[in-house]
């Protein structure tokens, strides 16, 4: 009898504080390692996962999406609770969706290549004194910031551009050209929330953009500097890469035809009471 493979899609959340990023490493101390180990125990066979976006050490996931192929027949409830039983407290599957595999691979769902856009949020504590409550959960900047100046500077990045000025030296992306759909910056008390949605992001792109916006907000650079920086395509001219603590992979957007049970962005951010 021919074995029928199915494509399983999972929504995963994690606190990245204690892990060495998403991608598997020889140390075994990554989120992918933990998830695949849990899937191995649940499925009783080796499982290799593909994710929508690899996150660095210290970066959190609220809406990570992964897929893998399996022969097992389980309902969504069993996948979620069964796999979570083998995961540490800082990682949890939120939902599961089974999709049919077609003979034409181009028609199949792919966690990375089927994504139309990604949304990252950066939570910043803007206070002259650091708060232990937000340790590992938010970045910290002690100088006063001008919100309107940062908002004006962020507008310079909207559209399709070469984002080489915000690209890490070790970035493996084939092209630095990305479409930035929107950048929203708002303040709630001492917290400033940066929300960036783009077709895709380069390695360290969000943290480098946030760091450069802080240069503008603190008065170290002008609003127009952001446009000049973008046009320069020179990473050495931008601000240093900002800390990972407040960065969250918030949402991956897909065509509605896949009918994935994802939360919308407001629901995702409500997890942080924002």
N, C-alpha and C positions, 0 to 999 in steps of 0.2 A: 504494500500500500504506500502510495506517495505521501510524504509528510508535508502538510501545509504550513508554511511559515506565515506569521503575522507580524506586522510592524507595531510595536508598542511605543506610545508617546507618553512621557511622564513630565509633570510639572514639579519642580524641586525648589525648596527653599533651604537656605543655609546661613549660618553665622560663620563667616570666614576667618574670624579672629585667630583661631588656633590651628588653622590648616595652611598648607603650603600652596595655596591656590587651587584651581580646578584640575588642571591637567595631571595625569598620572606621572609619578616619579618613582625612582628606585627605592626611595625612603618609604613609600606607601602611605605617606602622611598628606594625601590630597583628598579633595571631595570626590573626584572621580574614582579614586582607589576605594574609598569607603562605600560609595554607591555600588560599584561593580562587585565588591566583596559581599555586600548584602544581597544583591541579585543572584550571585553565585550560590549563596546559601539557600535562597528561596527557590530558585529554579533547579538547583542541584546540577548545574552545568555552567561552564564559563560563559560570561556575557560581556560584550564590548559595546560601550555606549558612545554616541555622538551627541555633542551638545550644541546649543545655538550660539554660545559665546563663552570663550575661556576667560575666567576671571583670575586675577593675581592674588597672591598671598594677602590676607587681611581684607579682601573685598567680599562683600556679602551678596547673596542671591535671594531675591524675592519672587522672581518670575523666570527662573532658568527652565529651559525646555530641553529634554534629551529624547533620543529614540534608540531602539535596538530591535532586532528581529528574534522571534522566539516561536517554538512549536507548542508551548504550553497554552492550555485553555483555562483561563481564570477570568472572573468578572472584575470590574474596576475596584470594587471594595476590597477584594482579596489582594489585588496587586498593591494597593496603597498600604493597607494595614499589614500585609505579610512582609513586604520589603521593609517597612518602618520598624518592624520588630527586630531587625538586624542592624539598624542604623544607630549611631550615637545621637545624643540629644540635640546636637547642634545642626543636624541634617535631617530633613523629612520630606518624603514624597507627599504632594498635596492632591494630585489627581492623576488618573491614568485613562488613556484612550486607545482602543484597539483600532487599527486601520488595516484595510485589505492591501496586500502586496500585488501589484500588477506586473505582468511579464515585461512591460516597457518601464525600465527603471526611471526614466525621465518623468513619469507620471506619478511616482511615489513620493510621499511626504519625506522631507529631509529637515531635521531640526535646524541646520545651518542654512542650507541653500534655499529652502522654501520661505525663509523669513523675509518680509518686506521692509521691516525697520526694527530698530532696537531702541529702548529707552533706558537711560541710566539716570539715577538721582544721586546727588551729592548733598549730604547733610553737614552743615557747618555751624559750629558753636562760635558765635562772635561775642566774646566776653573777655574782659581783662583778666579774669581768673578762670582757670580750667575747671571742669566739673567731672568728678569721678563717675557720675551717673552716666555720662555719655562716652566714657572711655571705650575705645574700640568700635563705637557706634557712630561717632561723628568726628569730623575734623575740627581743629581748633585754630582760631586766628584772633589774637588779642588786640590788634589795632582797630580803631573804628573804621567802618566801611560805608561808602556812599552807594546805596542800592541803585539809585537812578543812573549813576555813572556806569556801573557794571551792566545794567540792562541795555544802555545805549551801546556799550562796547560789544555786547553779545550779538546785537543785531548785525554787526559787520560779518559775522560768521554764517549767517543764514544763506542757504543756497548751495549750489554745487561748486566745490573749491578743491584745490590741492592743499591738504592739511599737513604737509611735511613739517611745518614749523612746530607742530604739536605731536610729532611721531617719535616714538622711542627708537634708539639706534638699532635695537635688535628686532624691530617689527618685521614680521614675515609676510605682511599683506602684499599682494601683487601690485596694487596701485594705491597711491595716497589720495586719490580723488574720491571724495565721498559727498553725499547729499545731506546737508544738515537741515532737517525739516523745521525744527523749532528749538529755542532755548528759553526756558521760563525761569525767572529768578524772583523769588518772593521771600518775605520775612515773616516769621512768627515768633514774637518775643526776641530772645537772643539767638534763635536759630534762623539760618538762611538756607533755603532749599533751592538747589540748582537742578533743573530737570532738562535733560538734553535728549532729543529724539533725532536719529539719523538713519540713513540706509544701512550703515555699518560704522564701526569705530576702529581706528588704528590702535596699536598697543600704547597704553598710557595716554591716549588722546584726551579723555575726559579729565583726568587729573592734571594734565598740562594746560588744558583750557581753563580749568578752575584756578590753578595757580596764577595764570596770566590775568584773569579777571580780578583777582585779589590785588595784583599790582595796580590795576586801574582804580579799584574801589578804595584803596588806601592812599591814593594820590601819588604813587611812585611813577605812574605812567598816565598819559592822556587817553581819552576815548579813541582818538584816531590812531594811536599806537597799535591797537588791535588789528586794524585793517592793514597797516604797514607790515606788521608781523606776519599776517597771513600771506601777503603778497611776497614776502621775502623768502618763504619756504625754508627758512634757516632755523633749525631747532635751537641752536646756541644763543639766539637772540630772545627766546621766550623765557618765561619764569621757570624755576626748578620744578620738577615733578612734585606735586603736592601729595601729602600723606594718603594712604589707602583707606584709613579707618572709616570715613563717612561715605564711601562709594557703594552703591547698590545697583545691581542689574535688576531693573524693576519690571520690565515687560518686553516680550518679543511679539511682534505683530505678524500674523499669518492671514492668508485668504480665508474667508468665512466658510469656504467649501469643506475645510477640514473639520469644522465643528469642534474645536478644542474647548474644553470647559475652563478657559482661563478667566481670572478676575480682571476687571478693568483697572486702569491706573489708580483711580481714587480708592478703590477697594484694596489694592495692594499697599498704597501708602498709609491707609488707615491702620495697618499692622503696627506702624511706628507712631500712631496717634498723631499724624500730621495731616 
